[in-house]
Amino acid sequence: MESIKVNSNINIYHIPMTKLKTTTIGVYLHRSLCEEEVSKNAVLPYVLKRGCKLCPSSEAIAEYLENLYGARFGAYTMKLGDDQIIYFGFETIADKYTAEGERVTEDILKLAMSVIFEPASFKEDILEQEKKNARERIMAEMNDKAVYAMQRCGQEMCKGDSFALSTLGTIEGVDAVTADNLSEHYNKIITSSVMDIYVCGECDINTAAEKIKEYTSSIAFNESVLPQSKMFDGTGEVKMVTDRMEVAQGKLSMGLKTGVRPDSPDYPACMVFNSVFGGGTHSKLFNNVREKLSLCYYASSSLVKNKGIMFVNAGIEFENFEKAYNEILAQLESIRNGEISDFEFTSSISAIQNDLESYKDNQRMMQVYYLGQRVAGTDYDIDTLKEKIGRVTAEEVAAIAKKTELNTVYFLAGKEEK
């Protein structure tokens, strides 16, 4: 992967995935999660997507994309640890496959730069439409009870920490966004945020860097640094939280502290531990809690590597809460005791390595992989990480499990349940 530092804040990276016939560009604007701006950040990319100097309206953008062999353009926000990221993504046919040798990668980069640095005015009618859409995204997350339960577990576990904030913002925060304060916010962050641009596929990185400089040379940037995630350090008694709603199925979410930093030599073992515990159909949660004991409809675990957190999520009958809770902890204890079968261990290693290898056929996933490495402060390429995973031992997995502590238990129960 090649990289060029365009200016104090902007970096461009080229990932040469030439076996595919497309080129993708991902622009990632980094902001520290905070209550004051999380809702503005959640609305901003959708407003910027509605028009720019090059294409003043949604219709003009759609026509521009259609003329680039049906190129695609999307925008949204995400979070990695305490980093809220405003994302703009573009995909088009690689230049060498165009009918008449058109330089469509350069043309799509022009659109990207115009959308980001030359926005159309922040019109009230467009803003109101996007605020309505933002509220609907928040409600959709609440209506997906599995997602909602994990979100609530994270809020309770990390209360007072910025990680507790949703990257979608809040209804109240979205309501408070105005054309004036959003425009003011845009002008502040566009010059004071780290911006990473990943290009996957055919690209002359030097030409791309020069094109970016054309759009940014007259802008005065304030040198910025990547947001740093604070590792979760909660201790004390396990926090038990129950909410009640009109739901037909209980949702159990358990937050655990792994204490393993993403740049730690132990992190590959932590990945394997997660896979053995609840990372797939080979895992202890799936085969024991779900299949053998029929205590849940689904059960899985996942890592938030930039916070040193693991979540266990399960859908259960209300009356099975105690049984499922105890059995999940029993499976954790079995890993601590080194009770890991050859099937569980080898399947976990293979599952992780196969997932990593599959990224090589997906330009978007390659961007996300290297973005994650950058945010975490690590620099493993895929083959290096696969090799590290392959060297993990069952004893190292057990050692990680022994350090992992239950911190928060969240249960979404029915209104009539006791």
N, C-alpha and C positions, 0 to 999 in steps of 0.2 A: 504494500500500500504506500503510495506516494502522498506527500502532504506539502502544502505551501502556506505560510502565514501571510495573509493578504495585508492585514494591518494589525493594530494592537488588539483588536477584538475578533476578527474574522479569520477562520481557518478553513481551508479546502482540502479534502482528502479524496484520492482516486483509488477505487477498488476495481482492478481490471478483470471483470467477469465477462470475457469476450465470447464464451460459448453460447451465451444467450443473444437473442436478436433485439433486445431492448436496452435502453439506457435509462436509469432512474436517478433523480436528483432529490436528495432530502436536505432541507434546511431546518436546523434545530437552534432555536433561540432559548438560552438558559436563564431562568429566573429563580431566585430563592423563594420557596413557598412561604407566603405570609398572608395573613387575613386581609391586610389592607389592599392587596392587588390580585388575589387569586381569582376573584370573579371577573375583574376586568380582563385578565389574561385569558379566561375561559371564553369570553365573548370576542376578543380582538381578532383572532385569525379568521373567524367567519365573516367579520365585517371587511377585513382587508381582501378577502377572497371575492368580494362582490364588485371590485373595480379598481383600476389603477390608471396611470397616465397612458400606458401603452394600449390598454383595453378598458375603456371607461365604465363598462357595465358587465353584468353576468352574461348577457347575450353576446357581447363583443369577445369576452374570454372564451365562451363556448365555440364561437366561430373560429377564433385564432387556433384553438386546440384541434378543431376538426381539420383545419388546413395543414396541421402537422401530423397527418396520418392518424387522426383520432387519438391524439395524446390525452393523458389524464392528469388531473390536478385535484388534490385534496388538502385539507387543513384541519387541525384539531390540536388539543393539548393532551399531555401525558405527564406522569411524574415518575422519576427514578429517585427513590429516597426522598430527600428534602429539595430536590431539583424539579421545579415545574417547567416543562419544556413546551414551547410553542412551535408547532411543526407545520411545515409546508412541503408537500410531496408531489413530484412530477414524474411521469413516465412516458417515454416516446420510443419510436422505432430507432434502432441504431443507425447512424449516418450511412454506413456502408450498404444498408439494405434499402435505401430510398431509391425511387425510380430514376431520378435525374441527378443524383449526387448532392441533394440538398443538405445543408448543415443544420439539421433540425435540433441537435443538441444545443447549439449556440442560440437558436431561436427560443427554445424552451427556457434556457438560462436567462435570456432577456426578459421573458415574462416573469420569472421568479424574482428577479431583481426589481422589476417595476412594481410588482405586487407588494414587495417588502419595503422598498425605499421611496416609491412614488405613489402612495395611496390616493384614491379619489377622496373627495371631501367626506367627512363623517356625517352622512345625511341621516336626519331623524327617522325617516320612513324605513330606511334599510336597517338602522340600529334597532328599531322596535321589532322588526321581523326577526332579527337575529337574537334579541333578548327573549322573544317568545320561544324560539328554537332552543335556546340555552335552558330555559325553564323546563321544557319538555325532555331534554336530555337528563336533567336532574331527577325528574319524576320517573323516567324510564329506569334509572338506576335504582330508585326506591322500589319500583314495582318488580324488579328482578330480585326476589327475596334472597337468593343465594349470594348475589353480589352485595346486596344491602347488609346481610348479616356479617360478611367479612369486613365491609366498610365500618360498621358499627363496632365490631371487635377492635379494629385498628384505632378507632376514635377513643374507645375506653382505655385501651392499652397505652396509647400514646397521648393521653389527655395533657394539654399544655405544651405539646411538641408540635411543630409545624406539620409533621407527617400525618397528623390527625385530619388535616384539611383534605377535602376532595378536590381533584384538579378541575372538576366541573364547577366549582364555586358553590354558592348558596343562592336560594331564591331571593333572599333579602339583598344579598350582594349584587345580584344581577339587576334587581329592581332599581338599585341606586346608581347604575351606570347611565351616564348621559353622554350626548355627543361631545360636549365640551370636556368633561373629565376623561373620557376615553381618548380623545385627541391629545390631551395634555399627557396622559399616561403613555401613549404611543411615542410621542416626541421624547419622553424621558428614557424609555427603555431601549429604543432603537439605537441610541448612541452609548448606552451604558450596560450592555449585555454581551456575553460571549456568544458568538454565532458560529456553529460548526456546519459546514456544507459537505455532504458526502455524495460523490458521483460514482455510480456503479455501472460498468460497461465501457463502451467506446468513449474515450475522452482524451483530449490534449489538455492536461492539467494547467499548463502554462498559459494557453489561450483562454481557458476558463477563468483563471486568476486575473488576467488582464481585463476581461469583460466585467468582472466584479469591481475591479478598481475604477473602471469608467463610471460606474454608478455611485461609488462611495468616496471618490477622491475629494469632493467638495464638502464632505460631512466631517464635522469635528467630533471624533469619538473620545469617550472617557475610558481609559484603559481599565478593563474589568477582569475578574477571575471567575472560574467555575464555582457555582455554589457547592459548599461542602456539606455532606450529610453527617449528622450526629448519630453515632451508634446508640441504639436503645440500651439504657442501663437500669431499667426498672427492677426493683427487688421487693421483698416483703411477701405478705400473704397473697395467695391467689385471689384475684378479683373476680367475683361472680356477678354477672349482669343478666337480667331477663327483661325482655320487652314482650309486649303482647299486641297482636294484630289479628285481623280476620284472615288467617292462613290455614290451609288444609294440612300442611306438613311442617313439622318443626325444623328449624335451621340451627345447627350447632356450629359455632366457630370458636376455635381455641388458639390463643396467641401465645407462642413460646419464644423465649430468648435463647438464641444460639450463642451469642457473644463472639461469633466468628466474623472478622472483618473480611471484606472482599479481596483485599490485597494480602491476606494471611496465607502462609503455606498450607494451612489447614482447610482452605476453602474448597479445593477439589473433593476432599473427604466429606465436607459438609454437603456438597451436591449429591454425592453417592448416598449419604445418610438420608437425605430427603427422598431420593428415588426408592430406596429400600422401604422407607416408612410409608410413603403414600404417593409416590411419583408415577404410578401407572398400574396396569392390570397385573403386573408381577409383584406388586407391593404387599406388605403385611396388612395395611388397612383395607385394600380391595379384597384380598383373598380370605382374610379372617373375619374382619368386622362386617363386610358386606356379603361375601359369598357364603362362607361357612355358617356364620351365626345369623345372617339376615337381619342385622340390627339397623341397617340404613339403606337408603336408596342409592346414595353415592357417598364416597369418602375419599378424600385426597389431602395431600399436603403440598405446600408451596413455600418458596423462600423469597424474602425481601432482602436481597444481599447487601444493599447499601445501609440497612438499618440493623442487621444481625437478628432478624426476626423470621420465624416460621409460623405459618397459619395452617391449621387443620380444619377442614370444612366437611360437614356431613349433613345430609338430609334424612331426618328420622321421624318416626311416629312419636307423638308427644310423650306417650307413656314409656318409651324406650330411652329417654334421656339418660337416666342413671346408668343403665346397662351399657349403652353406647359409650358414654363418657369413661366409665371404668375400663371397658375393653380397649379403647384407644390408648389409654395410659398403660394398660397391660402390654400392648404391642410395643410401645416405646420402651418399657422396661425390658422386654425380651431382647431388643437391640442393645440396650446397655449391658446386658448379660452376655453379649456375644452370640446370641441364638439367631444367627443369620444363615439360612440354607445356601448351598451352592447355587441353586436356581435363583433365589432372590438376589444374591450378590452379583452373579455374572449377568443376569438380565438387567440389573440396574446399570452396570457399567456399559453394556451394549446399548441400552436405551438412550443414555446421555450421549454417547459417542455417535450414534446414528442420527440423533437430533442435530448435533453440531455439524455433521457431514452434510445433512440436508440443506443447511444454510447456503451451501455453495451453489445450490440450484435456485436460490431465491434472493434477488437483489435487495428487496426490502429487508429481509431478515439479516442479510450481511451488514446493512447499515445499522440496524438495531444492535447487532452483536458488537460492532466496533464502537458504537456510541456508548453502549453499556460499559465496555472496557475503559473508555475515556473517563466517564463519570466516576467509575469506581477507582480510578487511579492505577489501573493495571494495563499491561500491553501484550497479553497473550494473543497470538494468532490462533486460529481454530485448531490447527494441527498440534500446536504446543499444548493447548488445553486438553485435547483428546489424549495426548501422551501422559499428561499429569493425572487425568482420570484413570487411565489404565494402570498407573502405579499405586493407586490407593489400595490399602489392605482392609480386610474385615475388622481387624483390630483397631485401625484408625477410625473406622465408622463407629464402632462401639464407644471409642473415647469421645467422639463428638456428641453422641447421644447422652453420655454421662454428664456432660457439661450443660446440656440443653434443659432449661427450666420452664415449667408452665407458669405463665404470668396472669393471663386473663381468659375467662370462659364466658362466652356470650351465647345466649339461647333466645331465639325468636319463637315464642310459643303462641298458641291460639288464645283468643280472648276468654274462652270459657274454661281453659285448662287451669288446674290448681298445682 
